[in-house]
């Protein structure tokens, strides 16, 4: 509430002030973000292939899910509607930055590769760390609370309060940014489908529909709500992307996707360890900070559905399933957008640079350029809404679970409903008063202390692995 009041009193001034803090911190902590995240990825891979990878999580009062359901909930919770948003337009910013420094072919190759990188292995490793730490702590002590203070066994009241504020604050800021980006896009898609002008009333209607769906899903719980939505949405996303591939410039997308994947693996270490560039400071640090901010939410939700899974299954499943799913979306939608640019049908880089068209409009125009474009937009809108709902009913479920006295207690339905509405109201106010950018910078600022907490989580994992193995 204090952060919201600060932002809402003067959104423009607060955004400028917070951006200056963010930029100073991102430059100062860039090396820690870049190198630390790569080391985290290596740590988890080593843990997965070691003998400790066979440790199975035994979580009291938690149901076991099939691998298919676990995978769909994992992906839907970790990635919201923002995936489809950035899949279509993220390449544009990289191209505009690089085109002044390199020739066009090299600029386009990096522009295709950076989105796959930023939504790939390292990102999902950041998500995975809390899952492993929370799961081991709960296996060792079933009464652990599902917050940082509970998992790290903090007894000092001040430190406990500070850890829990960071836990909840990171989730709310991360969710706020995602909602702030997703609602306008869904409104823009609905506006295009029904050929009506986008207005504040349409935005309110969109928010009401989405809020109703994800509040209902969060209220009924994982088994009947989140699981079903996640399973439905994964099927819809796969069908949608395959149809885009078939109806769109198939050979162009396939050829450039294969080149991008080869380039991605060839340049992965270089992309992971590059510092001091405009992209590394403005984009890589921002993305890693975003994943760190969302990791408490994703990690807490995933540990609730990972009973009976081994560390090896959790680590390799999270990193590879998440990365492959994101790469599929990034490669197909990015290359569709780049194809339109190369045939001079939609000059997205110039339109965005000149501020002639917003990113939301570029996404809508890219999808509608396909044959049967209206039907693709309708499908796109449905997927966006379900994606948004599965992510944020997961967030409300996690916040309610964190409010319980121990992790084995089922979270209160009324609490899940309360948090569902809280997650909507704050970002909605910020969105209408142009305060979303402020929360982007707050989110990154919140992620700085999370770097230290992640080190503590790694120490906790190492201790618990040896304790559980001995017993």
C-alpha positions in Angstrom: 0.0 0.0 0.0 2.8 2.4 0.8 4.5 1.7 -2.5 1.2 2.2 -4.4 0.5 5.5 -2.6 4.1 6.7 -3.4 3.6 5.8 -7.1 0.0 7.1 -7.4 0.7 10.5 -5.9 2.8 11.4 -9.0 3.2 8.5 -11.4 5.5 10.4 -13.8 7.9 11.8 -11.1 8.0 8.4 -9.2 8.7 6.6 -12.5 11.6 8.8 -13.3 13.0 8.6 -9.7 12.7 4.9 -9.5 14.2 4.4 -13.0 17.3 6.3 -11.9 17.6 4.0 -8.8 17.0 1.0 -11.0 19.6 2.0 -13.6 22.2 2.7 -11.0 21.6 -0.6 -9.2 21.5 -2.6 -12.5 24.9 -1.2 -13.5 26.4 -1.8 -10.0 25.0 -5.3 -9.7 25.2 -6.3 -13.3 28.1 -8.7 -12.8 26.4 -10.4 -9.9 23.1 -10.8 -11.9 24.9 -12.1 -15.0 27.6 -14.4 -13.5 25.6 -15.4 -10.5 22.6 -16.6 -12.6 25.0 -18.7 -14.8 26.6 -20.2 -11.8 23.1 -21.0 -10.4 22.3 -22.9 -13.7 25.5 -24.9 -13.4 24.8 -25.7 -9.7 21.4 -27.1 -10.5 22.6 -29.2 -13.4 25.4 -30.7 -11.2 22.9 -31.5 -8.5 20.5 -33.1 -11.0 23.1 -35.5 -12.5 24.8 -36.3 -9.1 23.7 -39.1 -6.8 21.6 -36.6 -4.8 19.4 -36.2 -7.9 17.6 -39.4 -6.9 16.2 -37.8 -3.6 12.4 -37.9 -3.8 10.3 -35.2 -2.2 7.9 -36.5 0.4 5.4 -33.7 1.1 2.7 -34.3 3.7 -0.9 -33.8 2.6 0.2 -32.9 -0.9 -1.4 -34.7 -3.9 0.7 -36.5 -6.6 0.2 -35.5 -10.2 0.9 -37.2 -13.5 4.0 -36.0 -15.4 1.7 -34.5 -18.1 -0.4 -32.5 -15.6 2.6 -31.5 -13.6 4.3 -30.2 -16.8 1.3 -28.2 -18.0 0.8 -26.6 -14.5 4.6 -25.9 -14.3 4.6 -24.1 -17.7 1.3 -22.2 -17.1 2.3 -21.0 -13.7 5.8 -19.9 -14.8 4.7 -18.2 -18.0 1.7 -15.9 -18.4 0.2 -14.0 -21.2 3.4 -11.9 -21.4 5.0 -14.8 -23.2 2.8 -14.4 -26.3 3.2 -10.6 -26.0 7.0 -10.6 -26.0 7.2 -13.5 -28.5 5.9 -11.2 -31.2 7.7 -7.9 -30.4 10.7 -8.5 -28.3 13.1 -9.0 -31.2 12.3 -5.4 -32.4 14.2 -3.7 -29.5 17.3 -5.9 -30.0 17.3 -5.2 -33.7 17.0 -1.5 -33.3 19.9 -1.5 -30.8 22.1 -3.7 -32.9 21.3 -2.5 -36.4 23.4 0.7 -35.8 26.4 -1.4 -34.7 26.3 -4.5 -37.0 25.2 -5.4 -40.5 21.5 -6.4 -40.9 21.9 -10.1 -41.2 23.9 -10.4 -37.9 21.5 -7.9 -36.2 18.6 -10.1 -37.2 20.3 -13.3 -36.0 20.9 -11.8 -32.6 17.4 -10.3 -32.5 16.0 -13.8 -33.1 18.3 -15.4 -30.5 18.1 -13.0 -27.5 14.3 -13.7 -26.8 15.0 -17.4 -26.8 18.0 -16.8 -24.4 16.0 -14.5 -22.1 13.2 -17.1 -21.8 15.5 -20.1 -21.7 17.7 -22.3 -19.5 18.9 -19.6 -17.1 15.4 -18.1 -16.6 13.9 -21.5 -15.7 16.9 -22.3 -13.4 16.1 -19.2 -11.5 12.5 -20.4 -11.1 13.7 -23.9 -10.1 16.0 -23.0 -7.2 13.1 -22.2 -4.7 11.3 -25.4 -5.8 14.3 -27.5 -4.8 15.0 -25.5 -1.6 11.4 -25.5 -0.4 10.8 -29.1 -1.3 13.9 -30.4 0.6 13.0 -28.2 3.6 9.5 -29.5 3.7 10.6 -33.1 3.2 13.0 -32.7 6.2 10.5 -30.7 8.3 6.8 -31.0 7.2 5.8 -28.1 9.5 7.9 -25.5 7.6 6.1 -22.4 6.5 6.1 -21.7 2.8 8.0 -18.4 3.0 11.6 -17.4 3.1 11.6 -17.1 6.8 10.0 -20.6 7.2 12.4 -22.4 4.8 15.5 -20.6 6.2 14.4 -21.3 9.8 14.7 -17.7 10.9 13.9 -17.1 14.6 14.8 -13.4 14.8 11.5 -11.5 14.6 13.0 -8.5 12.7 14.8 -10.8 10.1 11.7 -13.0 9.8 9.5 -9.9 9.1 12.0 -8.6 6.5 12.2 -12.0 4.7 8.5 -12.3 4.5 8.1 -8.7 3.3 10.6 -9.5 0.5 8.7 -12.7 -0.3 5.3 -11.1 -0.6 6.6 -7.9 -2.1 8.4 -9.7 -4.9 5.3 -11.7 -5.8 3.0 -8.6 -5.9 5.5 -6.5 -7.9 6.1 -9.3 -10.4 2.4 -10.0 -10.7 1.7 -6.3 -11.1 4.1 -5.9 -14.0 2.6 -9.0 -15.8 -1.0 -7.8 -15.3 -0.1 -4.3 -16.3 1.2 -5.6 -19.6 -1.4 -8.3 -20.2 -4.7 -6.3 -19.7 -4.0 -3.7 -22.4 -3.1 -6.4 -24.9 -6.2 -8.4 -24.2 -8.3 -5.2 -24.6 -6.5 -4.4 -27.9 -7.3 -7.9 -29.2 -11.0 -7.7 -28.3 -11.1 -4.2 -29.8 -9.8 -5.5 -33.1 -12.0 -8.6 -33.2 -15.3 -6.6 -32.6 -14.1 -3.5 -34.5 -14.8 -1.3 -31.6 -12.7 1.5 -30.2 -10.5 0.6 -27.2 -11.7 2.7 -24.2 -11.6 2.7 -20.4 -14.9 0.8 -20.4 -13.5 -2.0 -22.5 -10.4 -2.2 -20.3 -12.7 -2.4 -17.2 -14.8 -5.1 -18.9 -11.6 -7.1 -19.7 -10.3 -6.8 -16.2 -13.7 -7.9 -14.8 -13.9 -11.0 -17.0 -10.3 -12.1 -16.2 -10.7 -11.4 -12.5 -13.8 -13.5 -12.3 -12.2 -16.5 -14.0 -9.0 -16.5 -12.0 -10.8 -15.8 -8.7 -13.1 -18.7 -9.3 -10.2 -21.0 -10.2 -8.1 -19.9 -7.2 -11.2 -20.5 -4.9 -11.8 -24.1 -6.0 -8.1 -24.9 -5.7 -5.4 -26.7 -7.7 -7.2 -30.0 -8.4 -10.4 -28.7 -9.9 -9.4 -25.2 -11.0 -5.7 -24.5 -11.8 -5.0 -28.1 -13.1 -7.9 -28.1 -15.5 -7.2 -24.6 -16.9 -3.5 -25.4 -17.3 -4.2 -28.7 -19.2 -6.7 -27.0 -21.5 -4.4 -24.0 -22.2 -1.3 -26.1 -23.0 -3.3 -28.0 -25.7 -4.7 -24.7 -27.0 -1.2 -23.0 -27.2 0.3 -26.0 -29.1 -2.6 -26.1 -31.6 -2.4 -22.3 -32.0 1.3 -22.2 -32.7 1.1 -25.2 -35.1 -1.7 -23.5 -37.0 0.4 -20.3 -37.2 3.2 -22.4 -38.5 1.0 -24.1 -41.2 -1.0 -21.0 -42.3 1.9 -18.6 -42.0 5.3 -18.6 -43.9 6.1 -22.2 -42.9 9.4 -22.7 -44.8 10.7 -19.2 -43.6 9.8 -19.9 -40.0 11.3 -23.4 -40.0 14.5 -22.4 -41.8 15.2 -19.4 -39.5 14.1 -21.3 -36.4 16.7 -24.0 -37.0 19.4 -21.4 -37.7 18.5 -19.6 -34.5 18.6 -22.8 -32.4 22.1 -23.6 -33.7 23.3 -20.1 -33.1 21.7 -20.1 -29.6 23.7 -23.2 -28.5 26.8 -22.0 -30.2 26.6 -18.6 -28.5 25.0 -19.6 -25.2 28.0 -19.1 -22.9 28.9 -15.8 -24.7 25.4 -14.5 -24.2 25.4 -15.7 -20.6 28.6 -13.9 -19.7 28.5 -10.7 -21.7 28.4 -7.6 -19.6 28.6 -3.8 -20.2 26.4 -3.7 -23.3 23.1 -1.8 -23.8 21.3 -5.1 -24.1 22.9 -6.8 -21.0 22.1 -3.8 -18.8 18.7 -2.8 -20.1 17.4 -6.3 -20.9 19.4 -9.2 -19.5 19.6 -7.7 -16.0 15.9 -6.7 -16.2 14.8 -10.2 -17.2 16.9 -12.0 -14.6 15.5 -9.5 -12.0 12.0 -10.3 -13.2 12.6 -14.1 -12.9 14.1 -13.6 -9.4 11.0 -11.5 -8.4 8.6 -14.1 -9.7 10.6 -17.1 -8.5 9.1 -17.1 -4.9 5.6 -17.4 -6.4 6.5 -20.0 -9.0 8.7 -22.0 -6.7 6.1 -22.1 -3.9 3.4 -23.1 -6.3 5.5 -25.8 -8.0 6.6 -27.4 -4.7 2.9 -27.8 -3.9 2.4 -30.0 -7.0 5.8 -31.8 -6.9 5.1 -34.5 -4.2 6.7 -37.8 -5.2 9.1 -36.2 -7.8 12.8 -36.6 -7.6 15.2 -33.7 -7.6 16.4 -34.8 -11.0 12.9 -34.8 -12.4 12.1 -31.4 -11.0 15.4 -29.7 -12.1 15.6 -31.2 -15.6 11.8 -31.1 -16.1 11.5 -27.4 -15.0 14.5 -26.2 -17.1 13.9 -28.2 -20.3 10.1 -28.2 -20.4 9.9 -24.5 -19.6 12.7 -23.6 -22.1 11.3 -25.7 -25.0 7.8 -24.3 -24.5 9.1 -20.7 -24.5 11.4 -21.3 -27.5 8.6 -22.8 -29.6 6.5 -19.7 -29.0 9.4 -17.2 -29.5 10.6 -18.8 -32.7 7.3 -19.1 -34.4 5.8 -15.7 -33.5 9.1 -13.8 -33.8 9.8 -15.2 -37.2 6.3 -14.4 -38.4 6.8 -10.8 -37.3 10.3 -10.6 -38.9 8.9 -12.1 -42.1 6.4 -9.3 -42.3 9.2 -6.8 -41.8 11.4 -8.3 -44.5 8.6 -8.3 -47.1 7.8 -4.7 -46.2 4.2 -5.6 -45.0 4.8 -4.3 -41.4 7.9 -2.3 -40.6 7.7 -3.0 -36.9 11.2 -1.6 -36.0 10.5 1.8 -37.6 6.9 2.0 -36.3 8.1 1.3 -32.7 11.1 3.5 -32.9 9.0 6.4 -34.2 6.3 5.7 -31.7 3.8 5.5 -34.6 2.4 2.2 -33.2 2.4 0.7 -29.7 3.6 -2.8 -29.0 0.1 -3.9 -28.3 -1.0 -2.8 -31.8 2.0 -4.5 -33.4 1.1 -7.8 -31.7 -2.5 -7.5 -32.9 -1.6 -6.5 -36.5 1.0 -9.3 -36.7 -1.6 -12.0 -35.7 -4.3 -10.5 -37.9 -2.0 -10.5 -40.9 -2.5 -14.3 -41.2 -5.1 -15.9 -43.4 -8.3 -16.3 -41.3 -6.8 -13.6 -39.1 -10.0 -12.9 -37.2 -10.2 -16.5 -36.1 -6.6 -16.5 -35.0 -7.3 -13.3 -33.0 -10.2 -15.0 -31.3 -8.1 -18.0 -30.4 -5.3 -15.7 -29.3 -7.6 -13.8 -27.0 -8.9 -17.0 -25.4 -5.3 -18.2 -24.8 -4.2 -14.9 -23.4 -7.1 -14.9 -20.9 -6.5 -18.4 -19.7 -2.7 -17.9 -19.5 -3.3 -14.8 -17.4 -5.7 -16.6 -15.2 -3.5 -19.7 -14.6 -0.6 -17.5 -13.6 -2.4 -15.2 -11.2 -4.7 -17.8 -9.6 -1.4 -19.6 -8.9 -0.1 -16.4 -7.3 -3.2 -16.0 -5.1 -2.9 -19.7 -4.1 0.8 -19.2 -3.2 0.0 -16.0 -1.1 -2.7 -17.8 0.7 -0.5 -20.8 1.4 2.2 -18.5 2.7 -0.3 -17.2 5.2 -0.9 -20.7 6.8 1.0 -21.6 10.0 2.7 -24.5 8.3 3.0 -25.9 4.7 1.0 -29.0 5.3 -2.2 -27.0 6.0 -4.6 -26.5 3.1 -4.9 -22.7 2.3 -8.2 -21.0 3.2 -10.6 -20.5 0.3 -11.6 -17.1 1.5 -7.9 -16.1 1.7 -7.3 -17.3 -1.9 -10.3 -15.1 -3.0 -9.0 -12.1 -1.1 -5.5 -12.3 -2.6 -7.0 -12.8 -6.1 -8.8 -9.5 -5.8 -5.8 -7.8 -4.2 -3.6 -8.9 -7.1 -6.0 -7.2 -9.6 -6.9 -4.0 -7.8 -3.4 -2.6 -7.3 -2.1 -3.2 -10.9 -5.4 -1.9 -12.3 -5.0 1.4 -10.5 -1.4 1.6 -11.6 -2.3 0.8 -15.2 -5.0 3.5 -15.5 -2.7 6.1 -13.9 0.3 5.1 -16.0 2.2 3.7 -13.0 3.1 0.3 -14.5 6.6 1.5 -15.4 7.2 2.4 -11.7 6.4 -1.1 -10.6 8.8 -2.5 -13.2 11.6 -0.5 -11.5 10.4 -1.4 -8.0 10.4 -5.1 -9.0 14.1 -4.9 -10.1 14.9 -3.1 -6.9 13.2 -5.8 -4.9 15.2 -8.4 -6.7 18.6 -7.1 -5.3 18.2 -8.5 -1.8 16.8 -11.7 -3.4 20.3 -12.3 -4.8 21.5 -12.8 -1.2 18.5 -14.9 -0.3 19.2 -17.2 -3.3 22.7 -17.7 -1.9 21.1 -18.7 1.4 18.7 -21.1 -0.4 21.7 -22.8 -2.1 23.4 -23.2 1.3 20.1 -24.6 2.6 19.9 -27.1 -0.3 23.4 -28.3 0.3 22.8 -28.9 4.0 19.4 -30.6 3.5 20.7 -32.8 0.7 23.3 -34.4 3.0 21.0 -34.5 6.0 18.2 -36.3 4.1 20.7 -38.7 2.4 22.2 -39.7 5.7 18.8 -40.4 7.2 
